[in-house]
Amino acid sequence: MAGARRGKRYLTGIASSAEDISLGDRPLLICDIDEVALEFVTPFMAFLISRGHELRPVSFRLTGNIFPLEGDRAVEQAQVSALLEEFFAEQDRWQHAAEAAVETLHDLSAIADIVFLTAMPPRHRAIRRRVLDTLAMPYPMIASEQPKGPAALAIHGERDQPVAFVDDIFRNLHSVRDHLPQALLVNLMAHEGFRALAPDPGDGVVTAQGWPEAGRLIRRHFSSADD
């Protein structure tokens, strides 16, 4: 389809790790990975402990909330970035599927195409692909640090089929809202503690407390397009 082909060209341009995407004549679910399909905060906390640090969340961000185990001064952004790089390089040791993610995505794959769109650095695509495949989430993946709105539009193209987007970060949801205003936008975050610190997601975004609720919202959106 024209939209799918246009998407592949664009995504190959922004991420050298882009996988081929072929969309059928059915709805599309674009889904984030970290803290959505895979747990991130909980395994990252365990990783930090192993590196002599800990996450003390008092705000909805990592920077400013990571401390040495025996210290009271938060580490600087450069060290946060270094810890994240190390975590992603060995993510297969730490990350696991979010609760009910595998089952819900499997059920949705019977009625829709699914594409993962992750902000993880593309250099870690191969290990992330192995993690997803091991956990029975074989859906195509795009790894890019570019804004998600243009990427989502490129994936969906000019298709008339309904589209939904699931992410835990509001700027990503708002970016997709600006480029795909017809999309159902679902805010989903696996870690309850961080979810409680999150601000209101803003207009046009619905919040799901877990994958079962997200699945119901997505199915309702897809079925309403047939009415």
N, C-alpha and C positions, 0 to 999 in steps of 0.2 A: 504494500500500500504506500501511497505517496508520503503520507505523514510519517510512517515508520522509517522510510528511507531517509527523509530529511533529518529525522532525529539521529540516525546513526552517523551521518556526516558531521553534524554539529558536535555530538558527543565525542567523536574521535578527535575532533579539534581541541576540546578542552580537557580531555583525559586520555593519556596514552594507554590506559588500562580499560578502555571502554569495551564491553562485550557486544556482540551482535544482538540486535533486538528485532524480532519479527512479531508484529502484533496481528492478531486475528480480528475478525469482525465481531467483537464483543467488548464489554467494558474493560477499563484499565485501572489497576491499583498500583500507584507509585508509593513505595514504602521506604522510610528511613531504616537504618539497622541499629546503631548504637542506642541503647536505652529504649528501643522499640521492638525490633525482632530479637535482638540480643540484649541481655542485661549488660549494662556498662558501669553504673555507679557502684554496685555491690562488689563486682570483681575488681574494679579499680581501687576500691578501699582495701581489699585484701592485698593487692599488688603493692600499694603504698606502704602498708605495714611491713611487707617483706623488704622494703627499701629504706626502712627507718623513718617513715613519714606516716601521717594520718590525715584524713579528710575530716574537718570539723565544720560541717555545713551550717552557715548562718545566713547565707544569701544564695541566690540562684546562679551560681557560677563556680568555677573551679579556682581561678586566680583569686587569692585573698583568703582561701579556705583550706589550703594545704599547709601543714606545719610539720616541723621535725617532731618526733615522738617526745623528745625531752625539751622542746622549746616553745616559746610563745610568740615568735615572730613568723608570720606567714612567708613562704618562699616567694621569690620574684617570678615574673612571667617567664623569663628564660628557663628557669628550672622546672616550672610547670610544663613547658613545651618539651623539655628533655625527658621528663618522666612519662609524658604521653607518648612520645616517640618510642621509648623503651617498652611501654605497655603494648602498643600496637604491634611491635616487632615480635612479641611473644604472646599475642592474644589467644592463641590456641591453648595455652596453659591455663587461661583465666576465664574466658568468656563462655557463657552457655545461653541457651534459648530463654527468652522471657516467658513467663508463665502463660500457657495456652497459645503462644505464638505459632508453634508448628502446626497444631491442629486447626487453628482458625485460618491460617494462610492456605493450608491444604484444602480445606472446605471451599474457600473463596476461589481457589484455582480452578474449580470445576465450572465456574461461571464467568471468570475474568482472567485476563492476562495480568501477571504480577511482575513488576520490575523494581529492584532495589536501587535506591539512589542514596549514596552515603557520602558524607563530607570527610571521611577518612582520607589521609594522603594516598594518592594512587600507587605509590611505591609498595604499599602493604596489601595490594589487591590479591596477590596469589595466596597469601596465608589466610586472608579473610574468605576467599573462595573455598578453601579447604574446610574452614570452620563451618560455613553454611552448608556445604555438601554433606559433611559428617552429621550435621543436625537435621538432615532431611529438609533443607530449604534450598532447592536447586535453581531458584529463579534467577534470571539474568541480573547482573549488577553493574552499576556505573559508580566508579569512585572518582570524585572530583571535589576540589576545594573552591570551585566557582559557585556563584549564587544558584540556588535550586530552582527559582522561577523560570529562567530561560532554559535550563536543562529539562524541566518537566514539560514545558511547552514543546521543546524539540522532540521529546519522546512521544508525546501525544499527537503532535502535528496538527493537521486540520481535520481529524476524524470527528465524526458525529456521535461516536459512542460516549457514554458517561465515563467520568474519570474521578477518582478519589486519591487523596494524598494524606499520608499519615507521618507525623514527625513529632518530636518532643520539643523542638526549639522554635520559638515564636517568629523569629526573623525569617526562618525557612518557610513557615506556613504563610506569612505575609507576602514573601517573595512569590510563592506560587499563586496566592490570591491575586496579585497584581498581573500575572501573566496568563493564568488560567482561571478566570473568574467563575467559570461554570463548575469548577471542581468542588467536591465535598472535601473540606479541610478538617482533619481529625487530629487533635492534640492528645498524644498518648505517651506516658512516661512510666516505666516499670517501677522505679524506686519511689515509695510513698513519701519518704522524708523530703527528697528534693521536690517532688510534685507539690507538697504543701507549701514550699517556698516560692513557687512560681507565681508571677503576676497574672492578671486576667489575660487570656489569649487574644482578646480583641474581637471586633465584629467579624462575623462570617466564619468563625472557628468554633467547632464543637469539641468538648472535652470528653474523653472516654476514660473510665476508671480501670480498664483492663481490656485484654483482647476479646473476651466474649461480647462486651458492650460495643467495642469497635466493629466487630464483625456484623453485629445487628445493624448498626448505623450504615455501614457500607452496603450491605444487602438491600436495605430499605432505599438507599439512594439509587442503586442500580436498578431496582425493580420499578421505582417511580418513573424512571425515564421511559419505561415501556407503556405507561398509562396514557 
